Amino acid sequence: MSDDATPTPTKKGGKMKVIIMAAGALVLVGGGVAGGMVAAGMGLGGAHAGPHIDPDAPKLVLRDGQSDDPTVVGKAVGTFQPDPRRYKASYYTMEQPFTSNLRDTDGIAQIALGVSTFYDAKVLDNFKDNEMPIRSAVLETLANQDAFALGTPEGKTALQAKLRDAMNKVLAQKTGYGGIDDVYFTSFIIQ
């Protein structure tokens, strides 16, 4: 027999085999990546992932018999005002009063403060741990006040909001979140 009688493999059949194997490998790799993303909770492309909730962030404290407000679930601490009918407030009174000169006058203000939060003990614990920088922020805010404005109810209300914002800014810098909802004057003297 001659060598001419044996069939020779064609190049076309070999190329097709390589293409099919490469396509199969791509499908397997792509399926593995997609399965890993779904298992990790990312979905395909991550567009369907829910909001990231920090497990260490403070939690709102519910009043007895109340349920969570679905409109605030997943919102960051300090980005909304919790409903005081649904959530329970905790209070803390700062021991030392504040005395500061007022802007553009010879007058001074002496105030004592308390704060409240609707969040768990983490906020007040962090507040106590960072009381020194918070005191500094309060004094800076107080020193920038006008004596005439502080003599009005509107001026005092505005000062409370400024003090709350200053305290939350310090807490956010030091701990990653604020959580002080209200500031209260326990004494207030302008001379």
N, C-alpha and C positions, 0 to 999 in steps of 0.2 A: 504494500500500500504506500501510497505517496503522501507526502506532507500536505499536498494541496487539498485533500479530501476532508481534513479536520476543519471545523468551523472556527473562525477567529473572532474573538470578542470585538464588538464595535466600540468606538470611542463615545458614541452618543449614549449608549446604555450606561457607561461608567460615569459620565457627567451627571446624568439624571439621578443616579444613586447618591452622589455627593450632595446634590442640591436637596434631595429629600432628607438626608441625614442632617444637614445644616438647618433646614426648616424645623425639623423635629426637635433639635437641640434648642433653638430659639423659643419654641413653644414651651418646652419644659422649663427653661430659665425664666421666661416671662410669667408663667404660671406660679413658679416658686416665689418670685418677687411680689406678685399680686396677693398671693396667699399670706405671705409674711406681713404685708401692709394691713390686710384685713384683720389678721390675728393681733396686730399691734394696735388696732383701733383707729387706724388712720383712714381707712377706706381707700378707694382708688384716687390718689391725688391729694388726699387730706382735706378736701373741701367739705366733707360731711362730718368732720370731727366736731364734737361739742366744745363748749368753752372750757378752758383749762381752769380747774379749781385747785388752788393751793391747799393741800391737806393740813398745812400748819397755820393757815390763816384763822383768825378768830371766827367763831360762829355766833350768830344771833341767838339770844336767850328768849325763848317763848314764855309768855304768861301762861298760867295754868288754864287748861281747856282751850287753848288756841292752837291753830295749825300754821305751818309755814306759808308765807305769802308767795305764790308762784311767780309773781312779777319780779321778785328780787333774787330768786335762786340763780346762782352763778354770777351775780354781780360782785365786783370787787369791793372790799371794805372801804367805806368812806365815799363811795360814788353815788350814794342815794341816802335819803332820810328815812329810816325805818318807821313804821306806824307804831306810835306809842300805845295804842290800844291793843296791839297784837304782841308786842315785844316788851320785855321787862328791863327797866333801866337799873344800872348799878352806879353808885355815887362814890366819889372820893374827894375829901377836903384836903387841900394843901395846907400843911402846918404853919409855914412861915408866910407872913404877909409880904406884899411888894411895896416898895417906896421908890418913887422915881420923879425926877424933874419933868415938867411938861414942856412941850415945844414952844419956843419963842416967848416964854414968860418966866417970872421968878417963882411961879406956883409949883407945888408938888402934889402928887396924888399918892394916896396910900390905899391899897386894895388887898382884900383877901379873897381867894378863889376856891371854888369847888368845880368839879367836872362830872359829867355823866356819860355813860356809854350803854348801848343796847347789846353789846357783844359780851362774850364770856370773859373770864378773869384774865385772859392773855393781855387784853388791852390795858387794864389797870396795872397789871404786873409790869408791863413794858413802860407804862407811864412812870411808875415809881422808880424803875431801874434807870430811867433817863431824865429824872427830875432836874438835874443840874442844867443840861442844855435847854430843857423846856423853860426853866426859870429865866435863863438868859434871853430866850426868844420873847417871853412875856415882857421882860424889862425893856427890850428894844422896841417892842410894839407900843408899850405904854409911853415911852419917851417921845414917840412921834405923834402924840395926841395933842389936840388943842384944848386948853382949859375951858374955853367957852362952850365948845361942842360937848364936852363931858358933863357939863351942867344940865344938859337936856336929856329927856328919856330916849330920844332917837340916837343921840351920841353914845349913850351907854349901851344901847342895843347893838349899834354898829361896832363898838369896842368888843363886845362879847363875840361877835362873829369874827372879827380880826384875830382875837386871842385864840379862838377855836381853830382857825385856819393855821395860825403860827404853830400851835401845839401839834396839830396833825402833820404839818410839814416836817417838824423835827422827828416825830415818830416814824413817818414814812422813810426818812433818810436813815434812821438808826435801825429800824426793824423790818421795813418793807411795806408797812401798812399803818394807817392812822387808827381811827375808830372812836375818837372823842366826838360825841354828838352835840353836847351843850356845855357851855361855861356859865357858872353862876357866881355872882358877887355875894360873899358872906359878910363883907364890910366894904365901904366905899367912902373915902374922905378926900376932898380936894381943898387945899389951903393956898 
